[in-house]
């Protein structure tokens, strides 16, 4: 199956990030092409989550810049990043446990809602039409993720694998151009991982969404990624296709003794 991978849409240039005296990232550069699945891998403490946090504006790097669709930023602002079309899921689920699946995914639509909160509260005219439109989109995402049976269920009552799916749904509700996934398979059993892999491939294929993911499961990464960047102790030690990375001596030695 060949898919069309486009131009570079996200370019990370010479990013360095320190906390106190500790260097989390040292001079990291890599790019992401439109419509690819781009993996960031590396042992624990390699700086992977810090890198995503720089891309979506949670952290401000001391050096370097990020170019997104031709606009260059020394610091990304997290709201602005979301408006530009970058959505993110987190390692530790930040879902509203008492709210239903439907309502959790609806929260992802907030940025797309144009009518003011007063009109929304009263459900007047344009706000009502808009809400109907948003609900329709959310229902499509629920169908796509095969969680129709749980639409009204409080998220806290769902098994972990399904909660992760709701988290993905909420990110998809933003209709992102780029989806940042922070360990989407962490803590899952084999079957849940296979499901999640299928959804990530489908999001990439059917919605044309560009995916950047951090993942510990090397088998998964090698199966679904177009290109892989490897970090170790905050430095980049490899970048290329899964095969190139797999055969890179520096990558092999970084992974020896880390349980892979």
C-alpha positions in Angstrom: 0.0 0.0 0.0 1.7 3.2 -1.1 0.5 6.5 0.3 1.4 9.9 -0.9 3.7 11.6 1.6 3.8 15.3 1.0 6.1 18.3 1.8 7.6 19.0 5.2 4.9 20.7 7.3 6.6 20.7 10.6 10.3 21.5 11.0 12.1 21.3 14.3 15.4 23.2 14.2 18.2 23.0 16.8 15.9 22.7 19.8 17.6 22.8 23.2 15.7 22.7 26.5 17.1 22.8 30.0 15.5 22.6 33.4 17.8 24.2 36.0 21.1 22.8 35.0 19.7 19.6 33.5 19.7 19.4 29.7 16.5 17.7 28.6 17.1 18.3 24.9 20.4 19.2 23.1 20.3 20.7 19.6 17.5 18.4 18.2 16.5 18.8 14.6 14.1 16.7 12.6 11.1 17.3 10.3 7.6 15.8 9.7 6.1 15.4 6.3 2.4 15.8 5.5 0.5 12.6 5.8 3.2 10.5 7.4 3.3 8.6 10.6 6.5 9.9 12.3 7.7 8.1 15.5 9.9 9.4 18.2 11.5 6.6 20.2 14.2 6.2 22.8 14.9 4.8 26.3 13.2 6.3 29.3 14.5 9.8 30.1 15.5 10.4 26.5 13.5 13.6 26.2 10.6 12.4 24.0 7.7 13.9 26.0 9.8 17.1 26.4 10.1 17.3 22.6 6.3 17.0 22.2 5.8 19.6 24.9 8.0 22.0 22.9 6.0 21.4 19.7 2.6 22.0 21.3 3.7 25.0 23.4 3.8 23.6 26.9 7.5 24.2 27.2 9.6 27.1 25.8 13.0 25.9 24.5 16.0 28.0 25.3 17.3 27.6 21.8 16.0 26.7 18.4 12.8 27.2 16.5 9.9 25.3 15.1 8.4 26.0 11.7 4.8 24.9 11.1 3.4 25.3 7.6 5.9 28.0 6.7 5.5 30.1 9.9 8.5 30.1 12.2 8.2 30.3 16.0 10.8 30.4 18.7 8.0 29.7 21.1 4.7 28.0 20.3 1.7 29.1 22.3 -0.5 26.1 23.2 -3.8 27.8 22.3 -2.4 29.1 19.0 -1.0 25.6 18.3 -4.4 24.1 18.7 -6.0 26.7 16.5 -3.4 26.0 13.8 -4.5 22.4 13.8 -2.2 20.5 16.2 -3.9 18.2 18.7 -2.4 16.1 21.4 -3.1 13.1 23.6 -1.3 12.6 26.9 0.4 9.7 28.7 -1.8 10.1 31.8 -5.3 10.4 30.7 -6.7 13.9 31.2 -10.3 12.9 30.6 -13.3 14.1 32.6 -14.0 10.8 34.4 -17.6 11.7 35.5 -18.7 12.9 32.1 -20.0 10.6 29.4 -18.0 9.5 26.4 -20.0 11.8 24.2 -19.5 14.9 26.4 -15.7 14.2 26.7 -15.4 14.1 22.9 -17.6 17.2 22.6 -15.0 19.1 24.8 -12.6 18.7 21.9 -15.0 20.7 19.7 -14.8 23.8 21.9 -12.2 25.5 19.7 -14.3 25.0 16.7 -17.4 26.6 18.2 -17.9 30.2 17.0 -21.0 31.3 18.9 -20.5 32.9 22.3 -21.0 31.1 25.5 -24.1 33.0 26.4 -25.8 31.9 23.2 -24.6 28.4 23.7 -26.0 28.3 27.2 -29.4 29.5 25.9 -29.0 27.3 22.8 -30.3 30.2 20.7 -30.4 30.2 16.9 -26.9 30.0 15.5 -25.6 28.3 18.6 -28.2 25.6 18.4 -27.5 24.9 14.7 -23.8 24.9 15.5 -24.3 22.4 18.3 -26.3 20.1 16.1 -23.4 20.2 13.5 -20.8 19.5 16.2 -22.8 16.7 17.7 -23.0 15.1 14.2 -19.2 15.3 13.9 -18.8 13.8 17.4 -21.2 10.9 16.5 -19.1 10.2 13.4 -15.9 10.0 15.6 -17.8 7.7 18.0 -18.7 5.4 15.1 -15.2 5.6 13.6 -13.7 4.5 17.0 -16.4 1.8 17.4 -17.5 3.0 20.9 -21.2 3.6 20.0 -22.2 1.2 22.9 -20.6 3.5 25.4 -21.8 6.9 24.2 -23.6 7.7 27.5 -21.3 5.9 29.8 -19.2 7.9 32.3 -15.6 7.6 31.0 -14.4 6.6 34.5 -16.4 3.3 34.2 -14.7 2.2 31.0 -11.7 -0.2 30.9 -8.4 1.5 30.3 -8.0 0.6 26.6 -11.4 2.2 25.8 -10.5 5.3 27.9 -7.5 5.7 25.6 -9.8 5.5 22.6 -12.0 8.3 24.0 -8.8 10.4 24.5 -8.0 9.8 20.9 -11.6 10.8 19.9 -11.3 14.0 21.8 -8.1 14.9 19.9 -9.8 14.0 16.6 -12.8 16.2 17.5 -10.4 19.2 16.9 -10.0 17.9 13.3 -6.3 18.3 13.6 -3.9 18.4 10.7 -1.2 17.0 13.0 -2.0 14.6 15.8 0.6 14.2 18.6 0.2 10.9 20.4 2.2 10.5 23.6 2.5 6.7 24.2 -1.0 5.8 22.9 -0.4 2.1 23.7 1.1 2.4 27.2 -0.4 0.0 29.7 -2.4 -1.8 27.0 -2.7 -5.6 26.5 -1.9 -7.1 23.1 -5.4 -6.9 21.8 -5.9 -3.3 22.8 -2.6 -2.4 21.1 -3.7 -4.0 17.9 -7.0 -2.0 18.0 -5.1 1.2 18.7 -2.7 0.5 15.8 -5.6 0.0 13.5 -7.2 3.3 14.6 -4.0 5.2 14.2 -3.5 3.8 10.7 -7.1 4.6 9.8 -6.9 8.2 11.1 -3.7 8.6 9.0 -5.3 7.0 5.9 -9.0 8.0 6.0 -8.7 11.5 7.5 -5.2 12.2 5.9 -4.0 13.3 9.4 -0.3 13.5 9.9 0.7 11.6 13.1 3.7 12.1 15.4 3.9 9.5 18.1 6.0 8.5 21.0 5.9 4.8 21.6 7.9 2.3 23.7 6.8 -0.8 21.8 9.4 -1.2 19.1 7.3 -3.8 17.3 4.4 -1.3 16.9 6.7 1.5 15.9 8.5 -0.6 13.2 5.1 -1.8 11.9 3.2 1.5 11.5 5.8 4.3 11.1 7.1 5.8 7.9 10.1 7.4 9.6 11.6 7.2 13.1 13.7 9.7 15.0 15.7 8.2 18.0 16.6 10.2 21.0 18.9 9.2 23.8 19.7 11.4 26.8 18.3 14.4 25.0 20.4 13.9 21.9 19.4 12.7 18.5 21.2 9.4 17.6 19.2 8.2 14.7 16.7 9.3 12.0 15.3 7.4 9.0 13.1 4.6 7.9 12.3 1.8 10.4 14.9 -0.4 8.6 17.6 2.3 8.7 17.0 2.9 12.4 16.8 -0.8 13.2 20.3 -1.3 11.7 21.9 1.8 13.1 24.7 0.7 15.5 24.3 3.7 17.8 20.6 2.9 18.2 21.2 -0.7 18.8 23.7 0.0 21.6 21.4 2.6 23.2 18.6 0.0 23.3 20.8 -2.9 24.6 20.2 -3.3 28.3 17.0 -1.2 28.4 14.8 -4.3 28.2 14.1 -4.1 24.4 
